[in-house]
Amino acid sequence: MADDETVSVALTSEQVADLRAAVAAGEYATTSDIVQEAVRDWQQRRALLRDDAARLRALWDAGIASGPAGPVSFEDVRREARGRLDEASKAAGDAD
């Protein structure tokens, strides 16, 4: 486990009251535990956003590499989407 370091963070009085109330209610042992959990949540969310951005860049690049777009018929798109939906529904029914 990594060595703990102490940092100073400015919080509003309402935030501090919420932290202390959670500790008093027995939800956490210390206010530090709450802050550590919040930082872990932030780290996970940050990693997910990085992954999402990478996937979006890859999709963008694939779209650019696929060549220029041509005329699109809404009816054709709708028909294709309906077909995919029907296939997915059938596949889901087969899995049951």
Secondary structure by P-SEA (a helix, b strand, c coil): ccbbbbbbbbbcaaaaaaaaaaaaacccccaaaaaaaaaaaaaaaaaaaaaaaaaaaaaaaaaaaccccccccaaaaaaaaaaaaaaaaaaaaaac
